[in-house]
Amino acid sequence: MADRVGQQLGNYRLIQLLGQGYFADVYLGEHIHLNTQAALKVLHEQVASHEAESFLTEARTIAPLRHPHIVQVLDFGVEGMTPFLVMDYAPGGTLRKLHPKGTQLPLDTLVSYVTQVAEALQYAHQEKLIHRDIKPENMLLGSSNEVLLSDFGIAILVQTSRSEHPQDATGTIAYMAPEQIQAHPGPASDQYALGVVVYEWLSGDRPFHGSLTEIAIEHAFTPPPSLCEKVPTIPSAVEHVIVKALAKDPKERFASVQVFARALEEACKAESSGRTLFVLVSDPPEEHPVEAEQRLDQLNIRPHNLPAQPTPLIGREQEIGAVCTLLRRTEVRLATLTGPGGVGKTRLGLEVVTDLLHDFTDGVCFVPLAPVSDPDQVIPTTAQTLGIKEAGERPLLDLLQTSLQDKRLLLLLDNFEQVLAAAPGLSDLLADCPHLKILVTSRAVLRIHGEHEFPVPPLALPDLTHLAESEALSQYAAVALFLHCAKAARPDFQLTPANTRAIAEICVRLDGLPLAIELAAARIKLLPPVALLTRLEHRLQVLTGGARDAPYGSKPSVTCWRGVMICSMPRSNGSSGDSPSLLVAAHWKRWKVSILLSVRCQQRCWTGWLHSSIRACCAKRSRRGRSRAC
């Protein structure tokens, strides 16, 4: 490999060797007439005279490229039998030189680089050109530290060359998409290569190593090693974006390289701001890149659709830790949070899956089943939530199983007690999807193989016989929740020695049920604690009037509380107000059955026919426009 310093190629004299590559050397050249400087890339291989014309034709194709992040091609020629390319000189050198192998870049630097390169590639793709050789060696820094993508021409020349050079392949194949290895490159191939570059910048290492054959096989068949396992500080949302860009099938990658770059930026912003985003399904392969970019704000980068919670979860730290530990056990695939209505199963489940989000590569999905009463609708509802659509005559269950077969996903199925007949379908889904886990909230256990029940207890209560001081009393979860809700209703409300015992008795009388405590605390705006306690002793109707958006106010529910039946259902259209009315029964005359059940007794002894009868009776009374004791 001869040193060409001092030689003249075209109108340029080579004055300094800038760098050496597998198939070309780069020199700093000076124009012999204008004294301007330029970079000259001189190919190692020589070409026959009949090939020179084809090289010149391709050079003419790339020369018109004009973009602020693409190195401008100034000239192209063949001196003797040596082809060379004249380009703008980038004094900052290559990103490989600035960040040697093994270097891990901070997220903000990485996003800046990727955004600029993606803009250049997007422009080239719109001009019907594919780079085919994306790697740090072909990314330069200009005089203003802007990133400049180089070697469009060299990439085309190498692809056109009839000769094969193992070293050339080694320099490229580490970043080469599976379809490009099979000689079918497309715009998505550049996205894949950029994904490999990002993977390397995040972890300090490329995903695949070995001989040429071994690397090619791994590109085609082996998923990249987990970034989060290599570098635990990498956000899972960022890893999810990289995994999508490195999909083996080009149709499963982002709709365009610019969509990829923006998704990466969104994932990093979400991490820095504490937000979490998610992709439930792949971008449609036929989607136009411009339409995909318009949809970018709606893309969930991290697989999750969890609703934001407006208030903190109080007093459930131990339960959250216990359920998370349970679901992290390898042998546990199905867990059920059980308990009476109002004990807080849904909120606890949402908090658990939020904490487990980073444990599942494909995220978590919340499936609310409150509106569903037909067990046959559980699978369609789940598929719809995941974005899976019917295709032909193939059963939806098969489509769901196929979609989730290789997913490391956590499903949260909420309010399953009304569709218990659908439980065997969960067993089939778990059997066909080995990496899937399911968390269920239900008033009753599912009674299927592999289920692990976790009874949700009431909130911790103070001992009325040994009542603590005011400050210590607020450490009990039930009292803390009451205070939080009371202050939301009346900001100046405080726990004082005068109201301490009344608040403690209210929480104990409500058995530590979060729903009942929230409803009671909302009355603090009108009733002081002592008066509220007196009302609770004589009129349970004081607990009417929950929040409009509360989940328990949108559907009928029945719970047994301290020896009486509380039936909560929406008011009829003809009734004034918008809150549920509480119907209290100490004796059910129609069936001559006395109801004296505790919360714990209800969990074990509640019968389905009585539950149905109560709802039917309440619905009948509601239709008559009345709201009174049954």
TITI-802981 format. One record per residue (C-alpha): residue number from 1; residue in three letters; x negated, y, z. Coordinates in steps of 0.001 Angstrom, whole numbers. Layout:
// residues N
n, res, c1, c2, c3
NUM, ALA, X, Y, Z
...
***
This chain:
// residues 630
n, res, c1, c2, c3
1, MET, 0, 0, 0
2, ALA, -2035, 2948, -1349
3, ASP, -2105, 6364, 335
4, ARG, -799, 8857, -2235
5, VAL, -1787, 12074, -412
6, GLY, -3227, 14470, -3003
7, GLN, -1389, 12852, -5927
8, GLN, 1182, 14693, -8001
9, LEU, 4657, 13310, -8731
10, GLY, 6647, 15470, -11100
11, ASN, 6190, 19082, -9994
12, TYR, 5249, 18156, -6422
13, ARG, 1858, 17561, -4892
14, LEU, 1909, 15135, -1958
15, ILE, 221, 16850, 997
16, GLN, 1130, 14707, 4034
17, LEU, 2459, 11230, 4829
18, LEU, 5577, 11660, 6968
19, GLY, 6600, 8059, 7456
20, GLN, 6525, 4536, 6116
21, GLY, 9411, 2140, 5554
22, TYR, 9920, -1359, 4325
23, PHE, 10577, -329, 746
24, ALA, 9404, 3293, 565
25, ASP, 7011, 5877, 1977
26, VAL, 8025, 9461, 2698
27, TYR, 5656, 12335, 1923
28, LEU, 5779, 16042, 2458
29, GLY, 5355, 17599, -974
30, GLU, 4761, 21119, -2205
31, HIS, 6050, 22482, -5508
32, ILE, 3081, 23299, -7698
33, HIS, 4682, 26493, -9046
34, LEU, 7067, 27705, -6311
35, ASN, 5048, 26623, -3249
36, THR, 8281, 25378, -1639
37, GLN, 8270, 22217, 428
38, ALA, 10359, 19104, -30
39, ALA, 10394, 15498, 1114
40, LEU, 9535, 12839, -1471
41, LYS, 10499, 9232, -934
42, VAL, 8359, 6995, -3108
43, LEU, 9437, 3402, -3672
44, HIS, 6873, 666, -3206
45, GLU, 8136, -1424, -6070
46, GLN, 7530, -562, -9681
47, VAL, 10198, -839, -12354
48, ALA, 10102, -1701, -15997
49, SER, 10790, 1028, -18509
50, HIS, 14165, -417, -19500
51, GLU, 15319, -180, -15849
52, ALA, 14375, 3471, -15436
53, GLU, 17436, 4734, -17299
54, SER, 19851, 2895, -14964
55, PHE, 18058, 4393, -11943
56, LEU, 18312, 7860, -13437
57, THR, 22025, 7347, -14109
58, GLU, 22651, 6472, -10473
59, ALA, 20519, 9407, -9324
60, ARG, 22736, 11710, -11354
61, THR, 25726, 10263, -9506
62, ILE, 24413, 11123, -6036
63, ALA, 22752, 14431, -6890
64, PRO, 26040, 16443, -6864
65, LEU, 26731, 15504, -3216
66, ARG, 27073, 18754, -1251
67, HIS, 27742, 18444, 2458
68, PRO, 26249, 20133, 5548
69, HIS, 25335, 16730, 7007
70, ILE, 23888, 15115, 3872
71, VAL, 20295, 15648, 2777
72, GLN, 20416, 17410, -549
73, VAL, 18854, 15518, -3463
74, LEU, 16765, 17958, -5479
75, ASP, 15212, 15760, -8098
76, PHE, 14669, 12188, -9179
77, GLY, 12065, 10758, -11463
78, VAL, 9888, 7865, -12495
79, GLU, 6158, 8561, -12662
80, GLY, 4641, 5801, -14733
81, MET, 6594, 2888, -13314
82, THR, 7030, 4346, -9796
83, PRO, 10454, 5811, -8986
84, PHE, 10646, 8690, -6508
85, LEU, 13310, 10861, -4968
86, VAL, 12907, 14550, -4055
87, MET, 15015, 15783, -1114
88, ASP, 15333, 18708, 1268
89, TYR, 12720, 18593, 3993
90, ALA, 14090, 17919, 7519
91, PRO, 11416, 19123, 9953
92, GLY, 12997, 17344, 12948
93, GLY, 12141, 13899, 11635
94, THR, 14324, 10812, 11996
95, LEU, 16545, 9905, 14923
96, ARG, 14548, 6686, 15200
97, LYS, 11421, 8717, 15856
98, LEU, 13240, 10963, 18322
99, HIS, 14875, 7990, 20076
100, PRO, 12594, 4934, 19778
101, LYS, 13931, 1387, 20073
102, GLY, 15128, 639, 23580
103, THR, 16360, 4190, 24208
104, GLN, 19855, 4600, 25675
105, LEU, 21602, 7842, 24768
106, PRO, 24039, 9774, 26978
107, LEU, 27624, 9744, 25753
108, ASP, 27778, 13428, 24818
109, THR, 24650, 13161, 22647
110, LEU, 25900, 9965, 21036
111, VAL, 29306, 11462, 20239
112, SER, 27665, 14501, 18655
113, TYR, 25502, 12324, 16391
114, VAL, 28337, 9975, 15405
115, THR, 30705, 12833, 14628
116, GLN, 28249, 14433, 12221
117, VAL, 27319, 11175, 10498
118, ALA, 30984, 10201, 10186
119, GLU, 31800, 13521, 8529
120, ALA, 29066, 12887, 5972
121, LEU, 30236, 9328, 5308
122, GLN, 33876, 10377, 5047
123, TYR, 32919, 12887, 2365
124, ALA, 30861, 10296, 493
125, HIS, 33670, 7750, 624
126, GLN, 36076, 10306, -789
127, GLU, 33561, 10723, -3614
128, LYS, 33726, 6927, -4175
129, LEU, 30211, 6344, -2844
130, ILE, 29107, 3827, -231
131, HIS, 25878, 4410, 1651
132, ARG, 25107, 725, 2405
133, ASP, 22058, 1457, 4553
134, ILE, 23214, 3191, 7734
135, LYS, 20560, 3066, 10458
136, PRO, 18706, 5558, 12685
137, GLU, 15781, 5688, 10235
138, ASN, 18110, 7281, 7670
139, MET, 19429, 9981, 10006
140, LEU, 17325, 13158, 10107
141, LEU, 17301, 16343, 12158
142, GLY, 17386, 19594, 10244
143, SER, 15894, 22935, 11170
144, SER, 18914, 23748, 13386
145, ASN, 18965, 20276, 14985
146, GLU, 21888, 19261, 12812
147, VAL, 22075, 15590, 11796
148, LEU, 21467, 14945, 8112
149, LEU, 22285, 11609, 6526
150, SER, 19697, 10607, 3947
151, ASP, 18953, 7867, 1441
152, PHE, 22211, 7566, -462
153, GLY, 20089, 7230, -3554
154, ILE, 17638, 4773, -2016
155, ALA, 20496, 2609, -791
156, ILE, 21923, 2431, -4277
157, LEU, 18540, 1772, -5782
158, VAL, 17890, -1108, -3424
159, GLN, 21269, -2615, -4137
160, THR, 20625, -2294, -7852
161, SER, 17159, -3793, -7721
162, ARG, 16915, -7310, -9143
163, SER, 14031, -8293, -6911
164, GLU, 14340, -9612, -3374
165, HIS, 12121, -8587, -514
166, PRO, 12583, -10375, 2822
167, GLN, 11172, -7415, 4732
168, ASP, 13621, -5085, 3022
169, ALA, 16489, -7349, 4088
170, THR, 15208, -7411, 7641
171, GLY, 15248, -3642, 7797
172, THR, 18853, -3520, 6667
173, ILE, 20499, -6768, 7730
174, ALA, 20469, -5882, 11423
175, TYR, 23149, -3272, 10615
176, MET, 24826, -5032, 7704
177, ALA, 28541, -5866, 7676
178, PRO, 29601, -9475, 6985
179, GLU, 31249, -8558, 3678
180, GLN, 28150, -6667, 2561
181, ILE, 26009, -9730, 3271
182, GLN, 28346, -11570, 913
183, ALA, 27799, -8835, -1727
184, HIS, 31261, -7264, -1280
185, PRO, 30541, -3911, 400
186, GLY, 33195, -1268, 908
187, PRO, 33660, 1941, 2903
188, ALA, 34403, -150, 6005
189, SER, 30898, -1613, 5688
190, ASP, 29427, 1786, 6545
191, GLN, 31737, 1962, 9574
192, TYR, 30467, -1440, 10737
193, ALA, 26853, -350, 10352
194, LEU, 27529, 2849, 12285
195, GLY, 29151, 703, 14959
196, VAL, 25945, -1323, 15249
197, VAL, 23970, 1915, 15587
198, VAL, 26292, 3104, 18364
199, TYR, 25991, -278, 20095
200, GLU, 22201, 61, 19968
201, TRP, 22240, 3628, 21272
202, LEU, 24500, 2654, 24177
203, SER, 22685, -504, 25261
204, GLY, 19168, 121, 23974
205, ASP, 19341, -3045, 21874
206, ARG, 21008, -4278, 18692
207, PRO, 23739, -6910, 19123
208, PHE, 22112, -9639, 17021
209, HIS, 18567, -10983, 16750
210, GLY, 16726, -13830, 15031
211, SER, 15704, -14782, 11540
212, LEU, 17446, -13353, 8498
213, THR, 19706, -16385, 8298
214, GLU, 20477, -16343, 12005
215, ILE, 21354, -12645, 11981
216, ALA, 23569, -13083, 8924
217, ILE, 25444, -15945, 10589
218, GLU, 25921, -13951, 13775
219, HIS, 27256, -10968, 11836
220, ALA, 29760, -13273, 10176
221, PHE, 30920, -15412, 13087
222, THR, 29630, -14274, 16509
223, PRO, 31275, -11509, 18575
224, PRO, 28769, -8949, 19842
225, PRO, 27662, -9429, 23468
226, SER, 29710, -7410, 25933
227, LEU, 28408, -3870, 26295
228, CYS, 29836, -3584, 29807
229, GLU, 27931, -6689, 30884
230, LYS, 24694, -5274, 29475
231, VAL, 25269, -1799, 30900
232, PRO, 27988, -1772, 33601
233, THR, 28207, 2033, 33515
234, ILE, 29570, 2028, 29958
235, PRO, 33331, 2767, 30076
236, SER, 35510, -126, 28932
237, ALA, 37477, 2247, 26704
238, VAL, 34282, 3073, 24809
239, GLU, 33427, -617, 24445
240, HIS, 36892, -1303, 23046
241, VAL, 36338, 1275, 20300
242, ILE, 32971, -290, 19381
243, VAL, 34445, -3794, 19296
244, LYS, 37144, -2624, 16891
245, ALA, 34581, -999, 14585
246, LEU, 32575, -4268, 14633
247, ALA, 35514, -6473, 13683
248, LYS, 34497, -9220, 11265
249, ASP, 37470, -8513, 9002
250, PRO, 37225, -5025, 7428
251, LYS, 41021, -4706, 7637
252, GLU, 40857, -4926, 11433
253, ARG, 38505, -1950, 11761
254, PHE, 39604, 1665, 11990
255, ALA, 41368, 3089, 8962
256, SER, 38343, 5263, 8194
257, VAL, 34925, 6035, 9592
258, GLN, 36151, 9436, 10752
259, VAL, 39021, 7839, 12674
260, PHE, 36389, 5652, 14341
261, ALA, 34350, 8692, 15339
262, ARG, 37346, 10513, 16746
263, ALA, 38495, 7433, 18651
264, LEU, 35038, 7223, 20213
265, GLU, 35198, 10889, 21149
266, GLU, 38651, 10426, 22689
267, ALA, 37447, 7439, 24728
268, CYS, 34548, 9437, 26108
269, LYS, 36790, 12408, 26909
270, ALA, 39251, 10108, 28645
271, GLU, 36462, 8716, 30814
272, SER, 35162, 12140, 31788
273, SER, 38668, 13424, 32623
274, GLY, 39826, 10277, 34394
275, ARG, 42398, 9427, 31718
276, THR, 42702, 6001, 30116
277, LEU, 43757, 5348, 26548
278, PHE, 44533, 2247, 24512
279, VAL, 44996, 358, 21127
280, LEU, 47704, -2301, 21220
281, VAL, 47586, -3303, 17566
282, SER, 45170, -2871, 14710
283, ASP, 45590, -16, 12284
284, PRO, 47627, -1118, 9256
285, PRO, 45148, -1914, 6474
286, GLU, 47225, -66, 3935
287, GLU, 47330, 3106, 6015
288, HIS, 45899, 6157, 4296
289, PRO, 42908, 7636, 6157
290, VAL, 44524, 11076, 6317
291, GLU, 47670, 9597, 7873
292, ALA, 45510, 7660, 10315
293, GLU, 43758, 10855, 11355
294, GLN, 47130, 12542, 11905
295, ARG, 48092, 9622, 14147
296, LEU, 44873, 9761, 16128
297, ASP, 46384, 11670, 19022
298, GLN, 48935, 8875, 19429
299, LEU, 46333, 6096, 19370
300, ASN, 45786, 4375, 22692
301, ILE, 42106, 3590, 22700
302, ARG, 42106, 1336, 25722
303, PRO, 44770, -1399, 25702
304, HIS, 47265, -107, 28219
305, ASN, 50661, 1530, 28270
306, LEU, 50923, 2180, 31992
307, PRO, 53156, 5085, 32997
308, ALA, 51527, 7903, 34925
309, GLN, 52514, 8005, 38582
310, PRO, 53509, 11443, 39933
311, THR, 52831, 10544, 43581
312, PRO, 50137, 8532, 45367
313, LEU, 50796, 5006, 46592
314, ILE, 50719, 5089, 50386
315, GLY, 49817, 2266, 52728
316, ARG, 49178, -503, 50190
317, GLU, 45370, -665, 50183
318, GLN, 45234, -4166, 51669
319, GLU, 47906, -5541, 49333
320, ILE, 46206, -4022, 46275
321, GLY, 42886, -5571, 47234
322, ALA, 44447, -8954, 47958
323, VAL, 46359, -9156, 44669
324, CYS, 43343, -7978, 42648
325, THR, 41211, -10643, 44317
326, LEU, 43884, -13223, 43549
327, LEU, 44054, -12334, 39848
328, ARG, 40284, -12244, 39518
329, ARG, 40103, -15913, 40444
330, THR, 39471, -17966, 37315
331, GLU, 42114, -20583, 38092
332, VAL, 44864, -17997, 38720
333, ARG, 46730, -17203, 35511
334, LEU, 50166, -16321, 36898
335, ALA, 50968, -14346, 40056
336, THR, 54405, -13232, 41274
337, LEU, 55029, -10308, 43612
338, THR, 58207, -11196, 45521
339, GLY, 60346, -9269, 47961
340, PRO, 63750, -7608, 48427
341, GLY, 64850, -4612, 46411
342, GLY, 63222, -1399, 47580
343, VAL, 60098, -2987, 49064
344, GLY, 57901, -1513, 46313
345, LYS, 57039, -4449, 44039
346, THR, 56965, -2428, 40823
347, ARG, 54780, 334, 42201
348, LEU, 52390, -2170, 43764
349, GLY, 52197, -4095, 40477
350, LEU, 51396, -936, 38506
351, GLU, 48646, -4, 40950
352, VAL, 47149, -3504, 40782
353, VAL, 46991, -3664, 36989
354, THR, 45555, -147, 36886
355, ASP, 42723, -1284, 39139
356, LEU, 42232, -4403, 36978
357, LEU, 42200, -2520, 33671
358, HIS, 38439, -2725, 33268
359, ASP, 38463, -6481, 33972
360, PHE, 40307, -7228, 30726
361, THR, 38633, -6498, 27409
362, ASP, 41976, -6143, 25649
363, GLY, 43535, -4194, 28478
364, VAL, 46901, -4517, 30225
365, CYS, 50486, -4157, 29045
366, PHE, 53477, -3157, 31176
367, VAL, 56765, -4783, 30092
368, PRO, 59777, -3337, 32001
369, LEU, 62616, -5868, 32020
370, ALA, 65112, -3784, 34013
371, PRO, 67335, -3189, 30938
372, VAL, 67162, -6879, 29935
373, SER, 69742, -9346, 31262
374, ASP, 69511, -12022, 28554
375, PRO, 66593, -14450, 29104
376, ASP, 66344, -14930, 25335
377, GLN, 65338, -11280, 25010
378, VAL, 62215, -11543, 27170
379, ILE, 59935, -12685, 24328
380, PRO, 61285, -10103, 21814
381, THR, 60936, -7337, 24418
382, THR, 57370, -8369, 25190
383, ALA, 56473, -8574, 21497
384, GLN, 58038, -5173, 20817
385, THR, 56090, -3605, 23683
386, LEU, 52864, -5042, 22256
387, GLY, 53714, -3745, 18785
388, ILE, 54196, -7201, 17260
389, LYS, 56825, -7281, 14515
390, GLU, 58751, -10143, 12982
391, ALA, 57318, -11544, 9754
392, GLY, 59468, -13728, 7540
393, GLU, 61112, -16724, 9164
394, ARG, 58273, -17432, 11563
395, PRO, 59498, -17541, 15189
396, LEU, 58597, -14483, 17210
397, LEU, 57143, -16680, 19958
398, ASP, 54655, -18119, 17436
399, LEU, 53667, -14626, 16327
400, LEU, 53208, -13565, 19953
401, GLN, 51098, -16640, 20738
402, THR, 48960, -16113, 17646
403, SER, 48424, -12442, 18452
404, LEU, 47433, -13115, 22061
405, GLN, 45550, -16361, 21503
406, ASP, 42103, -14789, 21724
407, LYS, 43029, -11720, 23764
408, ARG, 41707, -11080, 27251
409, LEU, 44913, -9367, 28293
410, LEU, 46909, -8851, 31497
411, LEU, 50693, -8629, 31202
412, LEU, 52851, -7021, 33910
413, LEU, 56445, -8280, 33620
414, ASP, 58649, -6175, 35893
415, ASN, 62087, -7093, 37350
416, PHE, 62021, -10734, 36273
417, GLU, 64697, -11879, 38787
418, GLN, 67512, -11267, 36304
419, VAL, 65927, -13370, 33548
420, LEU, 64566, -16306, 35568
421, ALA, 65706, -18778, 32905
422, ALA, 62944, -17365, 30670
423, ALA, 60213, -18507, 33089
424, PRO, 59334, -21736, 31170
425, GLY, 58471, -19563, 28179
426, LEU, 55720, -17959, 30234
427, SER, 54196, -21403, 30792
428, ASP, 54119, -21994, 27027
429, LEU, 52545, -18590, 26452
430, LEU, 49847, -19193, 29066
431, ALA, 49118, -22654, 27655
432, ASP, 48527, -21290, 24148
433, CYS, 46625, -18160, 25229
434, PRO, 43698, -19286, 27423
435, HIS, 42474, -15773, 28276
436, LEU, 45915, -14331, 29083
437, LYS, 47002, -13574, 32666
438, ILE, 50477, -12525, 33828
439, LEU, 51584, -10569, 36891
440, VAL, 55338, -10713, 37572
441, THR, 57521, -8723, 39953
442, SER, 60687, -10529, 41032
443, ARG, 63063, -10900, 43964
444, ALA, 62813, -14658, 43488
445, VAL, 59933, -16968, 42661
446, LEU, 59760, -18346, 39119
447, ARG, 59173, -21947, 40254
448, ILE, 56905, -22921, 37375
449, HIS, 53584, -24744, 37395
450, GLY, 50581, -22591, 38179
451, GLU, 52535, -19784, 39861
452, HIS, 50914, -18032, 42827
453, GLU, 53422, -16153, 44992
454, PHE, 52470, -12976, 46841
455, PRO, 55273, -11789, 49160
456, VAL, 55226, -7993, 49392
457, PRO, 55647, -7008, 53049
458, PRO, 57359, -3859, 54360
459, LEU, 55136, -943, 55320
460, ALA, 53322, -1049, 58649
461, LEU, 55485, 211, 61563
462, PRO, 54658, 1692, 64975
463, ASP, 55514, -96, 68208
464, LEU, 58318, 1879, 69866
465, THR, 57473, 436, 73257
466, HIS, 53951, 1835, 73125
467, LEU, 54344, 4891, 70941
468, ALA, 51104, 6535, 69863
469, GLU, 50330, 10228, 69808
470, SER, 51419, 12295, 66822
471, GLU, 48065, 12153, 65045
472, ALA, 47707, 8389, 65514
473, LEU, 51321, 7813, 64504
474, SER, 50670, 9213, 61022
475, GLN, 48214, 6372, 60420
476, TYR, 51101, 3909, 60124
477, ALA, 52016, 3509, 56462
478, ALA, 55785, 3847, 56993
479, VAL, 55363, 7093, 58928
480, ALA, 52813, 8415, 56414
481, LEU, 55270, 7785, 53556
482, PHE, 58078, 9497, 55476
483, LEU, 55900, 12545, 56116
484, HIS, 54775, 12706, 52483
485, CYS, 58348, 12606, 51158
486, ALA, 59621, 14982, 53836
487, LYS, 56983, 17570, 52921
488, ALA, 57957, 17210, 49269
489, ALA, 61519, 18153, 50262
490, ARG, 60492, 20786, 52822
491, PRO, 56866, 21974, 52465
492, ASP, 56690, 23415, 55984
493, PHE, 57702, 20162, 57670
494, GLN, 55241, 18925, 60318
495, LEU, 54909, 16000, 62676
496, THR, 55243, 17454, 66207
497, PRO, 55560, 16011, 69720
498, ALA, 59237, 16950, 69597
499, ASN, 60069, 14878, 66499
500, THR, 57500, 12089, 66819
501, ARG, 59782, 9507, 68429
502, ALA, 62719, 10263, 66130
503, ILE, 60563, 9774, 63012
504, ALA, 59132, 6538, 64400
505, GLU, 62627, 5236, 65170
506, ILE, 63847, 6197, 61681
507, CYS, 61052, 4178, 60081
508, VAL, 61670, 1202, 62370
509, ARG, 65420, 1349, 61786
510, LEU, 64735, 1280, 58039
511, ASP, 62505, -1791, 58503
512, GLY, 59594, -128, 56704
513, LEU, 61289, -398, 53287
514, PRO, 59729, 2313, 51057
515, LEU, 62961, 2974, 49141
516, ALA, 65012, 3515, 52287
517, ILE, 62290, 5697, 53830
518, GLU, 62087, 7865, 50699
519, LEU, 65867, 8344, 50653
520, ALA, 65936, 9213, 54355
521, ALA, 63000, 11636, 54154
522, ALA, 64690, 13485, 51295
523, ARG, 67427, 14486, 53805
524, ILE, 64934, 16374, 55995
525, LYS, 65727, 19465, 53945
526, LEU, 69215, 19436, 55522
527, LEU, 68826, 17405, 58722
528, PRO, 66086, 17497, 61355
529, PRO, 64700, 14079, 62372
530, VAL, 66851, 13721, 65510
531, ALA, 70046, 14519, 63606
532, LEU, 68981, 12214, 60774
533, LEU, 68436, 9392, 63251
534, THR, 71902, 9934, 64705
535, ARG, 73448, 9842, 61247
536, LEU, 71606, 6611, 60482
537, GLU, 73117, 5035, 63578
538, HIS, 76657, 5887, 62511
539, ARG, 76763, 6643, 58772
540, LEU, 74532, 4839, 56315
541, GLN, 75939, 7060, 53571
542, VAL, 73273, 9552, 54594
543, LEU, 70872, 7638, 52348
544, THR, 72644, 8579, 49138
545, GLY, 71154, 10972, 46628
546, GLY, 67865, 9590, 45376
547, ALA, 65749, 11099, 42614
548, ARG, 67333, 11134, 39169
549, ASP, 64352, 9347, 37638
550, ALA, 63992, 6749, 40405
551, PRO, 64024, 3209, 38993
552, TYR, 66522, 2051, 41609
553, GLY, 69043, 4712, 40600
554, SER, 69413, 3538, 37034
555, LYS, 70886, 69, 37581
556, PRO, 73025, -1784, 40126
557, SER, 71100, -3304, 42992
558, VAL, 71987, -5191, 46130
559, THR, 69936, -5439, 49285
560, CYS, 70674, -6525, 52834
561, TRP, 69462, -4106, 55462
562, ARG, 69719, -4544, 59242
563, GLY, 72808, -6734, 59270
564, VAL, 74858, -4912, 56618
565, MET, 75168, -5091, 52867
566, ILE, 74033, -2048, 50860
567, CYS, 75236, -2061, 47264
568, SER, 73727, 708, 45165
569, MET, 75074, 1469, 41706
570, PRO, 75467, 4543, 39488
571, ARG, 78569, 6657, 39865
572, SER, 81259, 6323, 37243
573, ASN, 81588, 9013, 34622
574, GLY, 84592, 10450, 36414
575, SER, 82827, 10721, 39737
576, SER, 81187, 13895, 40860
577, GLY, 77445, 13939, 41438
578, ASP, 74695, 11944, 39833
579, SER, 73292, 9855, 42704
580, PRO, 74173, 6268, 43615
581, SER, 76846, 5646, 46239
582, LEU, 76093, 3160, 49018
583, LEU, 78868, 705, 49802
584, VAL, 78511, -873, 53228
585, ALA, 80236, -4137, 54136
586, ALA, 80166, -5745, 57552
587, HIS, 82898, -8153, 56558
588, TRP, 83766, -9390, 53044
589, LYS, 87523, -9958, 53387
590, ARG, 88230, -11209, 49902
591, TRP, 86209, -14361, 50455
592, LYS, 86473, -14295, 54275
593, VAL, 82717, -14469, 54621
594, SER, 80947, -12564, 57365
595, ILE, 77686, -11037, 56268
596, LEU, 75170, -10590, 59044
597, LEU, 71827, -11009, 57354
598, SER, 68438, -9467, 58007
599, VAL, 65930, -8512, 55319
600, ARG, 63966, -11689, 55919
601, CYS, 67120, -13801, 55868
602, GLN, 68127, -12225, 52578
603, GLN, 64808, -13239, 50998
604, ARG, 65453, -16887, 51808
605, CYS, 69224, -17370, 52014
606, TRP, 70745, -15041, 49458
607, THR, 72991, -16952, 47073
608, GLY, 73517, -16170, 43429
609, TRP, 77308, -16387, 43473
610, LEU, 77632, -13869, 46292
611, HIS, 75242, -11512, 44506
612, SER, 77372, -11720, 41349
613, SER, 80589, -11259, 43288
614, ILE, 79322, -8108, 44953
615, ARG, 78334, -6593, 41624
616, ALA, 81673, -7513, 40068
617, CYS, 83603, -5981, 42941
618, CYS, 81477, -2800, 42923
619, ALA, 81850, -2443, 39166
620, LYS, 85619, -2822, 39478
621, ARG, 85796, -159, 42157
622, SER, 83493, 2103, 40174
623, ARG, 85780, 1850, 37141
624, ARG, 88639, 3031, 39312
625, GLY, 86591, 6129, 40054
626, ARG, 86280, 5360, 43750
627, SER, 83210, 5064, 45918
628, ARG, 83967, 3702, 49367
629, ALA, 83257, 778, 51633
630, CYS, 84169, -2562, 50141
***
